[in-house]
Amino acid sequence: MTEAAYEDGTNREHERLYSEVVADEPGYFYIYLSNDGTEGGEAFFDDFSILTLESYIVQQTDYYSYGLIARNFVRAGEKETKELFQGKTYDELTGWYDFHARQ
């Protein structure tokens, strides 16, 4: 905070404090406002807001050659799809993809 934010009773513009943070991994943000500085000035918080934007990616699956899953990501709260490698359904019981091959 700079001297521009100092309240002197003259009704001047307030200093806008902001921070942009990009989350590159799952986790939590802990955000708080505090007026316990050592400088002795008064602080007023009258318009505190947080804007969060989710990515458009709901599920991402990376594969090794021939379909073995290397890495899988599903956004929290979303239902995982069963159509994976080449759009085929994955059977968790057998660990195989259903290619409807002729017998």
N, C-alpha and C positions, 0 to 999 in steps of 0.2 A: 504494500500500500504506500502511496506517495503522499506528499503534502496536499495534492489536489483533492484528496478525500477528507481532509480535516474539516470538521464542522465548526464554523465560527458564527453562526446565526445570521448570515447574510443571504441565505436562500440561494446559494450557488449550486451549480450542477454537481451531482455526485459522481465519484469515480466508479466506473463499471469494472468489476473484477470478474474475470472468467478464466476457465481452464478447459482445454479440450484434451480428453484422454481417450486413447484407442485401446480397447481390450483385445489382446492377441491370443488369449487363452481363457478357458472357463475359470470362473472364480467369483469373488465378491468385491464390491466397492464399499468402503466405509467413508461416509461424508458427514462432516459436522462443522458447525459454525461456533466460534468461540470469541469471547470478549475478555480474555485474561492476559492481554499483552502487558509488557512492563513499561510502556511509554506513557501510560496514564490518560490517553485520549479516549473519548467515548466512541463507540462503534454502534451503528444502527443497521440492522438487517431488515429491510422492508420488502424485498422482492427476491427471494431465494428460490431458484428453480433448477431442476435437473432434467435434461433431455437424454433419453436413451434410444438408440436406433438398433434394431436387430438386422442381421444380414438376411439376404434372400435365400441363402443356402439352408435347406432343411435336412438334407442327407447327402453325404459324400462317401463313396467307397472306392478305394484304390486297390488295384489287383497286381499280383505277380503274373507271370506267364501262365497260361492255361487255367486261369480263374481262381487261384488261391487268394484269399483276402489278405492284403498287406496292412490296410488301415481302414477303419470305419468310423464315421462321425454322424451322429444323429442329434439335432438340436433338442435341448431339454423340452419336454412336454409334447413332442411330436411322435407320431406312430411310425415305427420303422417299416419300410416297404419290403416285401419278400422278393420282388422282381429285381434281381441284381445283375450278375454277369451275363452279358448279351441279352438282357431283358428276360431272362429265364427265372422261374421260381426256384428258390433255394429250399431244400428239404432238410430241416435241422436234425431229423432222426437219422437219416443216412449220411448226411454231409455232402450230398450230391445235388447238382442242378437238374431239373426236369427238362430234357431236350425233346421229349416225345419221339425218340428214335424208334425206327421200325424194329420189330423183333424177328 
